[in-house]
Amino acid sequence: MPSPTSLYMTRSKHRPWVKITHWIGTIAFLLLLITGYEILMVHPRLYWGDVGNELTPAIIELPISRNLHHGGWENTQAFFNTPGSPVSSSRTYDIFNQNGWGRSLHFLSGWFLVATGLIYLLIALFSGHIRRNLWPASKEFSMRLFLRDFADHVRMKAPPASYGTKYGLLQKSSYFIVLFFLLPVIILSGLTMSPAVAAACPFLLKMFFGAQSARTIHFFASALVVLFLIVHIIMVIRTGFRQQMRSMTFGK
């Protein structure tokens, strides 16, 4: 039996549609990562429930920008110089605010990821790609094999990439978790934060326990995908970066 560390060995050839959707999805996700980080810098606090702002307690505060703590609030001031104008409190410091372009590009990149993901999923289902390459065979459902595979990865014990070797159990499991759990959670929780989408589909607010809870869930699900991406890149480098890149670009 081949070692389960064959996790990141390549098959003899990736289909063109796998390569195209892989790289479009990668670019879209990197843009989402950059813009998502920028959005968090504008308001680096996470809440639970329907409401959350700087005057309500946060469950997590992220020390990633000067917007996290400030010197308090000044006296209330009117928006307009007319009687009955709404009032607000102004901050006592200059905030970091790049929310406009960040949210627009984040939303646009999200739709690219959704479209690419749907195309990949449909082709993978109808072509048998999932059944042949990603769904674990019955003989692979073994705790011993899973633990052995996991231990080999912790020890960074992986052979160089070669032709004709299938994905290992741990890779199949991680792909399934990312493709069929984490990415759907990220997409749906992201849509829940849109007032227009939430108004049209109020069940999303119930599903994620409120708009602010959806934002928190969105953050943690995205962090897990980033963790998967880091491990993925490490294993690609460890098993032969040039060979792996040729396999996923213009070579076999």
C-alpha positions as CSV (number, residue, x, y, z in Angstrom):
1,M,0.0,0.0,0.0
2,P,1.4,3.4,-0.9
3,S,2.2,5.8,2.0
4,P,-0.8,8.1,2.9
5,T,1.7,11.0,2.5
6,S,0.9,10.8,-1.2
7,L,-1.6,13.4,-0.1
8,Y,-0.2,16.1,-2.4
9,M,1.1,14.0,-5.2
10,T,-0.4,14.9,-8.5
11,R,-2.4,12.8,-10.9
12,S,-1.1,12.2,-14.4
13,K,-3.0,15.2,-15.7
14,H,-5.3,17.9,-14.4
15,R,-8.3,18.7,-16.7
16,P,-8.2,22.2,-18.3
17,W,-11.4,23.1,-16.5
18,V,-9.9,22.2,-13.2
19,K,-6.8,24.4,-13.9
20,I,-9.0,27.4,-15.1
21,T,-11.4,27.3,-12.2
22,H,-8.5,26.7,-9.7
23,W,-6.7,29.9,-10.7
24,I,-9.8,32.1,-11.1
25,G,-10.9,30.9,-7.7
26,T,-7.5,31.6,-6.3
27,I,-7.3,35.1,-7.6
28,A,-10.9,35.8,-6.4
29,F,-10.1,34.5,-2.9
30,L,-6.9,36.5,-2.6
31,L,-8.8,39.7,-3.5
32,L,-11.5,38.7,-0.9
33,L,-8.7,38.2,1.7
34,I,-7.1,41.6,1.0
35,T,-10.4,43.5,1.0
36,G,-11.8,41.6,3.9
37,Y,-8.8,42.5,6.0
38,E,-9.2,46.1,5.0
39,I,-12.9,46.0,6.0
40,L,-11.9,44.6,9.4
41,M,-9.4,47.4,9.8
42,V,-12.2,49.9,9.5
43,H,-14.1,48.2,12.3
44,P,-11.9,45.6,14.1
45,R,-14.6,44.3,16.5
46,L,-16.8,41.2,16.3
47,Y,-20.2,40.8,17.9
48,W,-23.0,38.3,18.4
49,G,-26.6,38.9,17.7
50,D,-28.4,41.5,15.5
51,V,-26.7,44.7,16.7
52,G,-23.1,45.7,17.2
53,N,-21.2,49.0,17.2
54,E,-18.6,50.9,19.1
55,L,-21.0,51.6,21.9
56,T,-21.9,47.9,22.5
57,P,-19.6,45.2,23.9
58,A,-17.7,43.0,21.5
59,I,-16.9,39.3,21.9
60,I,-13.6,39.8,20.1
61,E,-11.4,42.9,19.5
62,L,-8.8,42.6,16.8
63,P,-5.7,44.8,17.3
64,I,-5.2,45.4,13.6
65,S,-5.8,49.2,13.3
66,R,-6.0,52.4,15.2
67,N,-9.8,52.2,15.0
68,L,-9.9,49.6,17.8
69,H,-9.4,52.0,20.8
70,H,-9.9,55.7,20.9
71,G,-10.1,58.5,23.4
72,G,-13.9,58.6,23.7
73,W,-16.6,60.8,22.2
74,E,-17.1,64.5,22.0
75,N,-20.3,66.2,22.7
76,T,-23.2,65.5,20.4
77,Q,-23.4,67.6,17.2
78,A,-26.2,68.1,14.7
79,F,-26.0,66.9,11.1
80,F,-27.8,69.9,9.8
81,N,-28.2,73.5,10.9
82,T,-31.9,73.2,11.1
83,P,-34.3,72.6,14.1
84,G,-34.9,69.0,14.8
85,S,-31.8,67.8,13.0
86,P,-30.6,64.3,13.9
87,V,-27.5,64.4,16.1
88,S,-24.4,62.2,16.5
89,S,-21.3,62.0,18.6
90,S,-18.0,62.5,16.8
91,R,-14.8,60.6,17.6
92,T,-11.9,62.3,19.3
93,Y,-9.3,60.9,16.8
94,D,-8.8,60.5,13.0
95,I,-10.2,57.1,12.0
96,F,-8.9,54.8,9.3
97,N,-11.7,54.6,6.7
98,Q,-11.3,52.9,3.3
99,N,-14.7,51.2,3.4
100,G,-16.0,52.3,0.1
101,W,-13.6,50.7,-2.4
102,G,-13.0,47.8,0.0
103,R,-16.6,46.7,0.2
104,S,-17.2,47.2,-3.5
105,L,-14.2,45.1,-4.5
106,H,-15.0,42.5,-1.8
107,F,-18.6,42.1,-3.1
108,L,-17.4,41.9,-6.8
109,S,-14.7,39.3,-6.0
110,G,-17.3,37.3,-4.0
111,W,-19.5,36.9,-7.1
112,F,-16.5,35.8,-9.2
113,L,-15.8,33.1,-6.6
114,V,-19.5,32.0,-6.5
115,A,-19.7,31.8,-10.3
116,T,-16.4,29.9,-10.6
117,G,-17.4,27.6,-7.7
118,L,-20.7,26.8,-9.3
119,I,-19.1,26.0,-12.7
120,Y,-16.5,23.8,-11.0
121,L,-19.2,22.0,-8.9
122,L,-21.5,21.3,-11.9
123,I,-18.7,20.0,-14.1
124,A,-17.2,18.0,-11.3
125,L,-20.5,16.3,-10.5
126,F,-21.5,15.5,-14.1
127,S,-18.0,14.4,-15.2
128,G,-17.5,12.1,-12.2
129,H,-14.5,14.1,-10.9
130,I,-15.8,14.1,-7.4
131,R,-16.6,10.4,-7.4
132,R,-13.3,9.4,-8.9
133,N,-10.9,11.8,-7.3
134,L,-12.4,13.4,-4.2
135,W,-14.8,10.9,-2.6
136,P,-12.9,8.5,-0.3
137,A,-13.2,4.8,-1.4
138,S,-14.7,2.4,1.1
139,K,-11.3,0.9,2.0
140,E,-10.1,4.4,2.9
141,F,-12.6,4.9,5.7
142,S,-10.1,3.8,8.3
143,M,-9.1,5.7,11.5
144,R,-5.7,4.1,11.4
145,L,-5.1,5.3,7.9
146,F,-6.4,8.8,8.8
147,L,-4.2,9.1,11.9
148,R,-1.2,7.8,9.9
149,D,-1.8,10.4,7.2
150,F,-2.3,13.1,9.8
151,A,0.9,12.2,11.6
152,D,2.9,12.2,8.4
153,H,1.7,15.7,7.7
154,V,2.5,17.0,11.1
155,R,6.1,15.6,10.7
156,M,6.2,17.1,7.2
157,K,7.0,13.7,5.9
158,A,5.9,13.8,2.3
159,P,7.5,12.2,-0.8
160,P,8.2,14.3,-4.0
161,A,5.4,14.6,-6.5
162,S,5.1,12.0,-9.2
163,Y,2.7,10.9,-11.8
164,G,-0.3,8.6,-11.3
165,T,-0.8,8.9,-7.6
166,K,-4.2,9.7,-6.3
167,Y,-5.1,12.1,-3.5
168,G,-4.7,10.8,0.0
169,L,-7.4,10.5,2.6
170,L,-6.6,13.7,4.5
171,Q,-6.5,15.8,1.3
172,K,-9.9,14.4,0.2
173,S,-11.3,15.1,3.6
174,S,-10.0,18.7,3.7
175,Y,-11.2,19.4,0.2
176,F,-14.7,18.2,1.1
177,I,-14.8,20.3,4.2
178,V,-13.7,23.4,2.3
179,L,-15.8,22.9,-0.8
180,F,-19.0,21.7,0.8
181,F,-19.0,23.3,4.2
182,L,-16.7,26.3,4.7
183,L,-17.2,28.0,1.3
184,P,-21.0,27.7,1.5
185,V,-20.9,29.1,5.0
186,I,-18.7,32.0,3.9
187,I,-21.0,32.8,0.9
188,L,-24.3,32.6,2.8
189,S,-23.0,34.5,5.9
190,G,-21.6,37.1,3.5
191,L,-25.0,37.5,1.8
192,T,-26.6,37.8,5.2
193,M,-24.6,40.9,5.9
194,S,-26.2,42.6,2.9
195,P,-29.3,44.5,4.0
196,A,-31.0,44.0,0.6
197,V,-30.3,40.3,0.5
198,A,-31.4,39.9,4.2
199,A,-34.6,41.8,3.5
200,A,-35.4,39.5,0.5
201,C,-34.3,36.3,2.4
202,P,-35.0,36.9,6.1
203,F,-34.4,33.2,6.8
204,L,-30.7,33.9,6.5
205,L,-30.8,36.1,9.6
206,K,-32.4,33.2,11.6
207,M,-29.9,30.7,10.1
208,F,-26.9,32.8,11.3
209,F,-28.5,34.2,14.5
210,G,-28.4,37.8,13.3
211,A,-26.4,40.0,11.1
212,Q,-23.6,40.6,13.5
213,S,-23.4,36.8,14.3
214,A,-23.2,36.2,10.5
215,R,-20.2,38.6,10.4
216,T,-18.4,36.7,13.2
217,I,-19.1,33.3,11.6
218,H,-17.9,34.7,8.2
219,F,-14.7,35.8,9.9
220,F,-13.9,32.4,11.5
221,A,-14.9,30.4,8.4
222,S,-12.6,32.5,6.3
223,A,-9.8,32.1,8.8
224,L,-10.1,28.3,8.5
225,V,-9.9,28.6,4.7
226,V,-6.8,30.7,5.1
227,L,-5.3,28.0,7.3
228,F,-6.1,25.4,4.7
229,L,-4.5,27.6,2.0
230,I,-1.3,27.9,4.1
231,V,-1.0,24.2,4.6
232,H,-1.8,23.6,1.0
233,I,1.0,25.9,-0.2
234,I,3.4,24.3,2.3
235,M,2.6,20.9,1.0
236,V,2.9,22.0,-2.6
237,I,6.4,23.4,-1.9
238,R,7.4,20.3,0.1
239,T,6.4,17.8,-2.6
240,G,8.0,19.6,-5.5
241,F,7.0,23.2,-6.3
242,R,8.1,23.2,-10.0
243,Q,6.4,19.8,-10.7
244,Q,3.2,20.9,-9.0
245,M,3.0,24.2,-10.8
246,R,3.6,22.6,-14.1
247,S,0.8,20.2,-13.3
248,M,-1.6,23.0,-12.5
249,T,-0.6,25.3,-15.4
250,F,0.6,24.3,-18.8
251,G,2.3,20.9,-18.1
252,K,1.3,17.5,-16.9
